[in-house]
Amino acid sequence: MARPQPPPWVHAAFLLCFLSLGGAIEIPMDPSIQNELSQPPTITKQSVKDHIVDPRDNILIECEAKGNPAPSFHWTRNSRFFNVAKDPRVSMRRRSGTLVIDFRSGGRPEEYEGEYQCFARNKFGTALSNRIRLQVSKSPLWPKENLDPVVVQEGAPLTLQCNPPPGLPSPVIFWMSSAMEPITQDKRVSQGHNGDLYFSNVMVQDMQTDYSCNARFHFTHTIQQKNPFTLKVLTNHPYNDSSLRNHPDMYSARGVAERTPTFMYPLGTASSQMVLRGMDLLLECIASGVPTPDIAWYKKGGDLPSHKAKFENFNKALRITNVSEEDSGEYFCLASNKMGSIRHTISVRVKAAPYWLDEPKNLILAPGEDGRLVCRANGNPKPTVQWMVNGEPLQSAPPNPNREVTGDTIIFRDTQISSRAVYQCNTSNEHGYLLANAFVSVLDVPPRMLSPRNQLIRVILYNRTRLDCPFFGSPIPTLRWFKNGQGSNLDGGNYHVYENGSLEIKMIRKEDQGIYTCVATNILGKAENQVRLEVKDPTRIYRMPEDQVAKRGTTVQLECRVKHDPSLKLTVSWMKDDEPLYIGNRMKKEDDSLTIFGVAERDQGSYTCVASTELDQDLAKAYLTVLADQTTPTNRLAALPKGRPDRPRDLELTDLAERSVRLTWIPGDDNNSPITDYVVQFEEDQFQPGVWHDHSKFPGSVNSAVLQLSPYVNYQFRVIAVNEVGSSHPSLPSERYRTSGAPPESNPSDVKGEGTRKNNMEITWTPMNATSAFGPNLRYIVKWRRRETRESWNNVTVWGSRYVVGPTPVYVPYEIRVQAENDFGKGPEPETVIGYSGEDYPRAAPTEVKVRVLNSTAISLQWNRVYSDTVQGQLREYRAYYWRESSLLKSLWVSQKRQQAGFPGDRLRGVVSRLFPYSNYKLEMVVVNGRGDGPLSETKEFTTPEGVPSAPRRFRVRQPSLQTISLEWDHPEHPNGILTGYSLRYLAFNGTKLGKQIVENFSPNQTKFTVQRADPVSRYRFTLSARTQVGSGEAVTEESPASPNEATPTAAYTNNQTDIATQGWFIGLMCAIALLVLILLIVCFIKRSRGGKYPVREKKDVPLGPEDPKEEDGSFDYSDEDNKPLQGSQTSLDGTIKQQESDDSLVDYGEGGEGQFNEDGSFIGQYTVKKDKEETEGNESSEATSPVNAIYSLA
């Protein structure tokens, strides 16, 4: 059953394809037709050309074919008939040509090796398989041999040859020790592609194991092992010498002479290699030398194909996959170590076995038709083409006057039934062959319909649909459509007939309903089929659910009234928050509404009404807001929720005029928010049916307006109300009103003419919309002509929005005009727009390119302008391609990635900056237009002078102890010249205090330095830079880490510490305090000598403070006024003041004997003092030695 809007490829199986000569017929896949039509044989399955089999299994050579009648099979072996019936071991599968050779009763598979070919034959011709070369897999044993130990000097190169036995297919080679442990491979020791094991230089540790070559055979899954090699390395130092084992230069430490690289494989400086197109190219270079050389690969005159090139075997092999002709050329490998470098050039030639350009296809013709078979292949060397018919050379076949052979093409004229045959095309060169079968079948079949008869198709009004009528016949029938038995053919206007016979109706109307008949006709007869089309009204929701606000516990009803075609079954369903709604006990669903009883908070959300039939559906959405219980507000109007307005209703059209109409409507409820605007929208049913567009906007106080209209538009209007909450649902549409037509009053905009290819110009424009068409059959008159020649205008009428002019000269200006036209007339005269035909690549390169070095990172370029006619397009820019060929520092690897600098416009000079100093560069220039780059100019070489280096890398500052700071760094990433040394500037800092800057200069090889700290408190700031002869480069700055237990001193403390000791008042104060302490000591001794006593309360020990002020109660506080150091105290590293251990403290006393307190809180126990003090009792307490306690005694 047909469906509206099926894609054009739905019935691809029934499409008809046409060749340049006559119509070739494609047979439908319908089994009834396939079984009825006669057909020559076609090979459907066969074994590969090189068929290698396992000798332990039976041999299977596949050959299957189809045809009508079913084909029979026979075989040839080595070009001679192979009699299957005479060999009891050989049988052929039933209904197949597949050969089975059974060895269960004995026999040797090798006896059946050879070249086989299958022939499939029926009465209409013979098809051939490929020539299948049958070979039996072989895994010969390794010849037994006694291998003497290999004696080699340490550092010398060595090759251990594998020489595996020849297998079929070739075995996989790998090296192991006799203990079956894999041999570790690296850039010094590795296996070559030929299976040999190469040592670039032998080390004494290489004789710790032996070396055995292993061959794994694919079919037999066996591994054969060669007798192992044993190495004896002559050396000047034993391997267990630990002092040499970890030496940074192992070779010189072991007395091994350093050598420049030499190639172990391939030998010499040049070689050549041939590879077939589509295969993998493997290039290999293995070099010896001390130290082990590095291998790099290059291609002369270009870059390696990065998307398919990869490096293998530690860069010793280059593999390029899927080789094509552009991969031919000269490649070279560069082997280098610090002693020098050598290169080997490999000339690569890409040949090709034949590959198809046009493979011959089966040709099905009607009697009397013409056709052709084309067999076109390419290869290197160019392949030859040989035609055969039914397996015999064409030259020996019976002559056919209707057949003409011209090289790779056979032309058939006025074919008849007797022309049926199978043709073979064999194209071959020295690297291989291709064989293709293509049959020529001549059919005379009257038309027949392939779809069920009298289908019923139902379509919704105003939709697009397609009626299918698949058919078959030979000769290819012509197809015509008729409606309700009328004699006029349906094509054009609202109808379009596709090549496969389908009829498209662009927009269905009521009058399109009826019976459609498709008639297929050829010279042998005709066939017809009927399709009944029914047009149904669309499904529309005309009363939509509206947004509501409800209190919890109330009842809410959502309306959804639907209009639909009564002949279609309507289904109305509801969704909540875009999920199917479960209708519970609190809900009631009716045909036109949904009622919710006892609304709860969970009921809040969006509700969608879905009205659907089997052909279409319509949706409408509303949002339900649920309010919690609230007390009744005093201001009832203020408490009412505001909502979007209800939709306007009862639209009416009056005052109908040619270009205007009055629209009147009744406003809906504003829902407590005044309506501010009305938006009038329209829909037209010709260009965009069902799509609504804004027409005009009116104030909220208006409910009637005059609308200005465009010619030839079938209008339908609707109105939307707007308030501060939002927009209402659209009103129901008005009745339609069509205005009369008129010629267009404007032309399309954005007219452009641009080339998409070098020989065309595409003219495009923005098509006009429905309100600008002004009449039916809107089309565009496109005019163009060459600008300079002032030739007559070319013109064409176009229905779309583009037209391609061609062929055109390359990049020439055209004058372009695009004018609108409909059935009422033409639009105004269009403006002339200048366009250009397509660009081609520039033909010339800039000449006289001059390079002037400005500084170490920039050059100035100057060149001659190319002639304008060689640009072949719009000159976008002159572009310089440049790359860093090498650094003047021989050991520095550089990237040779191509970079570019563009100089827009017609300029003759420019500057290339951001170059690397001290480097060799190459540069080429091109002209660039819109198509791309032109040819390259001659290559210019230049050298940038020495520059300043980049910053040293990985500058690390460590603090292993409080006395030293360790610095380490790496050489700059970009030396930009010869390093002459490093400069280190550093200074100490403590808060805001900065010490004196110290400068150290180092040699270019020094990368470490240790700084002795002047004091344990200050931190250090280090600035390091590298130098060349030009000067110092970018600097890197680091600071020494802060110790975890260090505190940063405050600025006030630092300043006082710096300045207070030199102040006169401070010196005088210290002298006064010293005198006072002396007096107190004298008084203390006098008091002791009298034996006087003082209150127990005075024995309370108070820590020493910076001053001696006394509170009235006899207690003391510390004061940090002026932050003065105390006697008997010291300043810590972090600036805090600590008590000396020799001073008395509560801690000291607390460690003595137990003490007691009296009722008045005084201390009456014994005092205990550490260090060298002796314990005393009674009044002979050690406190008497304290000047502070002496003050108590005076009291």
Summary of the structure (lengths in Angstrom):
residues: 1195
radius of gyration: 50.9
end to end distance: 124.9
largest distance: 160.7
contacts: 3558
relative contact order: 0.04
helix: 10%
strand: 42%
